[in-house]
Amino acid sequence: MKKIIYKFLDNYLGDEVVCIKGKPREKYNTYDIISKKNKSLILYFNIFNSSGGILIFRGSKLTNMVSTFFLMNPDDVSRIIRDWFGDKHNIKKMGDLMRFVN
């Protein structure tokens, strides 16, 4: 099933993404990773100002759509989307997300 979902994501989201910085917060900055092809939110993450730690969140609309389409648990789909994104953009650890931050 993972290969089928990967193929679906390749076709639906494409290869290119944009990183958009959200409104700065006191303790962290938020960044959205969005597909250039169809403007879908893939994931977003917070970078904490004091520690530089990163917290990643799934794009719930994309996760819910894929989980409904493939009749799978949203948590399982979220892991597949995370793995697909990491494989496509050679992300091995959370700090690798920093390359998307301008």
C-alpha positions as CSV (number, residue, x, y, z in Angstrom):
1,M,0.0,0.0,0.0
2,K,2.9,2.4,0.8
3,K,4.1,2.2,-2.9
4,I,0.6,3.1,-4.1
5,I,0.3,6.0,-1.8
6,Y,3.8,7.2,-2.8
7,K,2.7,7.2,-6.4
8,F,-0.5,9.0,-5.6
9,L,1.5,11.7,-3.7
10,D,4.0,12.0,-6.5
11,N,1.1,12.7,-8.9
12,Y,-1.1,14.8,-6.6
13,L,1.6,17.0,-4.9
14,G,4.5,16.9,-7.4
15,D,8.2,17.3,-6.7
16,E,8.5,20.9,-5.7
17,V,7.5,22.6,-2.5
18,V,7.5,26.1,-1.1
19,C,8.3,27.0,2.5
20,I,6.2,29.9,3.8
21,K,6.9,31.6,7.2
22,G,3.9,32.2,9.4
23,K,3.3,35.1,11.8
24,P,6.2,35.1,14.3
25,R,5.3,34.0,17.8
26,E,7.0,35.0,21.1
27,K,8.6,31.5,21.6
28,Y,8.7,30.1,18.1
29,N,8.5,30.7,14.4
30,T,6.1,28.6,12.2
31,Y,6.8,27.4,8.7
32,D,4.4,25.8,6.2
33,I,5.6,23.3,3.6
34,I,3.2,23.6,0.6
35,S,3.1,21.8,-2.7
36,K,3.9,24.1,-5.7
37,K,1.7,22.0,-7.9
38,N,-1.7,22.3,-6.0
39,K,-1.0,24.5,-3.0
40,S,-1.7,21.7,-0.5
41,L,-0.2,22.0,3.0
42,I,2.0,18.9,3.4
43,L,3.3,19.7,6.9
44,Y,4.2,22.6,9.1
45,F,6.8,23.0,11.8
46,N,7.8,25.3,14.6
47,I,11.3,26.3,15.4
48,F,11.7,27.3,19.1
49,N,13.7,30.6,19.5
50,S,15.4,29.6,22.8
51,S,16.6,26.1,21.9
52,G,16.4,25.9,18.1
53,G,14.3,22.7,18.6
54,I,11.9,21.7,15.9
55,L,8.3,20.4,16.3
56,I,6.6,19.0,13.2
57,F,2.9,18.7,12.5
58,R,1.0,17.0,9.8
59,G,-1.2,18.8,7.3
60,S,-4.5,17.5,8.5
61,K,-6.5,18.2,5.3
62,L,-4.1,16.2,3.2
63,T,-3.9,13.4,5.8
64,N,-7.6,13.2,6.1
65,M,-8.1,13.2,2.3
66,V,-5.6,10.4,1.7
67,S,-6.8,8.3,4.7
68,T,-10.4,8.5,3.4
69,F,-9.3,7.8,-0.2
70,F,-7.3,4.7,0.8
71,L,-9.5,3.7,3.8
72,M,-6.6,3.9,6.3
73,N,-6.1,5.2,9.8
74,P,-5.0,8.9,9.7
75,D,-2.0,8.2,11.9
76,D,-0.7,5.5,9.5
77,V,-1.3,7.8,6.5
78,S,0.6,10.6,8.3
79,R,3.6,8.4,8.8
80,I,3.5,7.4,5.1
81,I,3.3,11.1,4.0
82,R,6.1,12.0,6.4
83,D,8.3,9.1,4.9
84,W,7.4,10.1,1.4
85,F,8.4,13.7,2.0
86,G,11.6,12.7,3.7
87,D,12.5,10.3,0.9
88,K,11.7,12.8,-1.8
89,H,13.7,15.7,-0.2
90,N,16.5,13.6,1.4
91,I,15.5,14.5,4.9
92,K,17.1,12.1,7.5
93,K,16.7,14.2,10.7
94,M,14.5,17.1,11.8
95,G,17.3,19.6,11.4
96,D,17.4,18.9,7.6
97,L,14.1,20.9,7.4
98,M,16.3,24.0,8.0
99,R,17.3,24.0,4.3
100,F,13.7,25.0,3.5
101,V,13.9,28.1,5.7
102,N,14.9,31.3,3.9
